[in-house]
Each structure stands twice: as C-alpha cells, then as structure tokens.
C-alpha cells in the first residue's frame, strides 16, 4: 500500500482496498469505544471530572458557626438528668454522656409543629423535584467541601454529644459520610437513569422501561449512635433523588443534630434553593409518632430497636405508608483454626469496641475455633483490660461513654445472667465508676452458651463475647451463628478465602465479609440491611437510592406510525366463538412448542381476526 510506484498507488483496486480497510478500522474503533463506554462509563467519568474541575461551589464556612467544645461544661451533675424538665416540658434537655454536664436545650415539638414542618418541605419539593442532577451534585459538593475542611470541629461535636472518641467519630461519622457523597456524585445519576426492559414477541413494536421518580417527602427517624452520619445519611440520598426530607433525630443527640442540620440547609440556600426542603424535628417519642402519621410524609426510614420498629409499622399501617426498617443486629465474627492470632486480634478489638460497642454492625458474638480458643483469650485479655476510658475531649482514650445510662443497666443484667449460668468474666463486667459520666468497662466474657440471654439479646455495649466452636467444625459453626433472631452482618477469618466464603455463604444475614470487618458500609455501592429481627428494606447502593423513588413502568410505541389496535374479534360487542378462536390462536402462536401448531395458529388468527 505504501508502494513508491505512482501508477500502482493510483490503481482503483488499491484505493478501494484502502478505503475498505479504513472503514473497517473506523467501524471497529467506534464499536469498541461504545462497549468500553458501556462497561466502564467513560463518558460519564469525563463529564463528572470536568464538572468537578470547572464548577466552583460555595464555601459555607462563613454561614455556619459551630461551637468550640472542650471537656468543660457550664453545669455539672452527679447523675443523669431527665430529658424533659417537669418545670418546662416544651424543651428537651441535652447533656454530655461523658461528663453529665448540661450543654443546651432543644424544642420538644408537637404533632402540629411536625405537620407544619413537613408541609414546608413538601412545598419546597415541588420545585426541587425538577432540578437537574448537576444542580443536585453542586449541593452535595458544597456539603463535601465543608465537611472535609471541618473534620476536627465535627468530630468534637460528636464526641461532646454522644461520648464517642474523636477517632471513632472520624471513622464512623466523617469517613462514611464523605464516601456516601462521593458515591452519589459518581454513580447516583446512573442509578436513577431510565432502566430499559425487554419486551416479549407479542409487544415487539413497543419500548418498555422503568423510571425512578421522587416520592415526595421522606420521614427519617434517626438513632443516637452516629449523630452526624445519621443526620446526613438519608438527607443525602433523599435530596439527590429529588425528595424533601424531614428528620426526627434522637432526643439523646439533639444538640449536635441542630448544628449538623444547619449545614444541610446552608448548602441548599447558598446554591439558590429553598432550605425548607430539609427539616429537623426534635422531641420525644410523641414527636416521632407524629412524623410517622403525618399525611404530608410519603415514606418512613427508621433505624432503631425491633420493639420501636414494630411501633413504627403499626403507626404507618393505617395510612398504608411504606417503611424501611434497620433494626440493629448481633453480628458474628468467626476465627477459624487456621488464622494467625496476632493478625486477627486487632480485628476483634475494633469489631467489639468501636464506638464503645454502640454499633449496628458491631461484633456481638466472637466465634473462636476450639483449638485456638485458649491462646486467643490469653492473647487478648490484657489488651481489653488496658483500654482507657474517660472524657473523649480530654486525654487520649480508647473507649468512650454510653449514650444512654439505662443501657448500662441492661448490659449489667446480661452479664450477670451469663455469669450465673457459667460464663467467665476475664476483665471488666461492671460500670466504670472512676470516670464522671456514663461508662461501662470494656469486658471480656468467655464460656458463653445458648441458654444465656446474651446469646440472643442485643448488647449494644463494650462486651466481647467469646463462643468456642467445638471440634473446629465448620458445620457446627454455621449452626451456632444462625441460632440468632438477628441477621444483619457477619464475617469469617480464615487462611483460605474459599473456606471463609463457603462458611459465610451459609449464614442467614444480609451482609457478609471474608477476612475483613465493617467494609460493607464503606462500599456505598452495596445495599445495607438485614433479615429477621434486623428488619427489611435497604439503604445505600442503587437499591437504597431507588427505594427513595416511585418505580414507574412506562410503555411507548417503538416505531412511528405503528400502534396497537383492538382486533374486531375481541372488541365490544364480542362474539364468543370468534373471540375464543382468536385468543387461542394468540396463545398457540406465541407459546406453543411445535412449528405446525404455530402455522395453524396463524391460520386461526386470520380466520377469526
């Protein structure tokens, strides 16, 4: 083709060959690019990268005034105070669980006030639902910009209000929230795009797809264990999917939630949108009940205990209002006989004592194979015994306070019951009275068996429960793990990934991890949720984002000018003989299994049509 012979180069056959090769190469390149883009979404990535690079978002630092916090409080108390002051029942009292010091008050809202808030959100949503995904991403980027530049302040607020360590706040509040924002920015629009669906041969002239449209107003009832993340979690997915969001925060962490809510409103307002789209309800159980029953709220997302979850379902049932329930768990972590103890002990510590055990997917049952159980206990008991407790805003501490004082009583009852039935406390096992606040000592408990309450009751505290798997038997281990009313998460550690997966695949849980802990939630493309007493429905991932939407089925004509008409044989008034003959012809044509039968079906259609 590169011949120097001009005559040969001018040969029409050569020119034609060159043209064909160029055309084939171009066609191959276009097809390859199409499939590469379809698989890896290159076009989307380029668009989002350019959007992030050139689209400046507002800095809301000047509009938000987070308080400076430390370990000193204005008012100290010797014991936990009632949340409602009898002298002023319209206010909820807030105090720090690590010091018992009063830190402020928030309104105890009535049902009428909740309804007014939901109505304001509903009105704002009428405009918001028509915004573009680019506009919604701009709001999320504004939030992300603020969070990343105020990590210390947010962690300190969480530590003050919930008693957790600042490192626990960074891992459980900041990291997860930032990853949720990143995931929505990167994948959210794709997850909410129209979803094409296959049509059958009878409907080959039609196009079918599912579209995801905003529900309206989402009602969120958030727990107290992660006040910052729980405040933003459903707000992020709710507003990105085009909804308004009304959140009822826990009465135990309302003080910090007020500040975190202000961040969300500022991000909307600074980008030119109505901040009334998001609302925060503070108050006691009656406030949450009012939100569930509010006619302006279209769906409820609840995170909390199974008992309260049942109340939420009862409250929503008369209105046929859909609910998503995340009701905690009693997650199992399994150490097979082939693990290296020095590698898995840190995972046991993190799984059991992160956030002082107040973690939905925290490890509440540690199954250790019999041949390594004694060495495991000897290797870990000093680590548990030397965990430091105290005010998380003062000296370095490893394990924070309990958010609710009554939780300490519940934990004590479970530990006492286990000991009375033969369990051994190696360290801890009681309240920590050397610290000023609500602290329970990090506890190592072994010899736990199925007749003890702690085998099945959720602890939600700093207790490491060691269960020995007899005979290093994988099947016995699976049976023991599944002997539980909860089914949220689980993990198995083994030198063999295949073995770990084979064991974990038999667990009756919504989530499983091999040789790791807690990463399911950090991978926000995965749905989060469980089975049995752990609830139903999902948040996070495409499943969670789409659960904020109405899934609407759409059918349209595929070919211009070609549309469906009603054949005379089945039009009104009907002739039964003609109608049945035509209908049976359709059935045989599309669903019969012989060629001759299909030929006869065509004849019947012509005869009766």
PyMOL commands that set and color helices and strands:
alter all, ss='L'
color gray80, all
select helices_A, chain A and resi 6-9+12-40+42-54+60-62+111-128+133-149+151-162+166-191+201-203+227-240+254-270+275-277+285-293+306-317+341-357+370-385+405-420+453-455+470-472+474-482+497-504+519-522+541-546+568-570+576-591+595-608
alter helices_A, ss='H'
color red, helices_A
select strands_A, chain A and resi 91-95+102-107+195-197+206-214+217-221+244-248+278-281+299-303+322-326+331-335+363-369+424-427+443-446+463-469+486-487+490-493+513-514+531-532+535-536+549-557
alter strands_A, ss='S'
color yellow, strands_A
deselect
rebuild
show_as cartoon
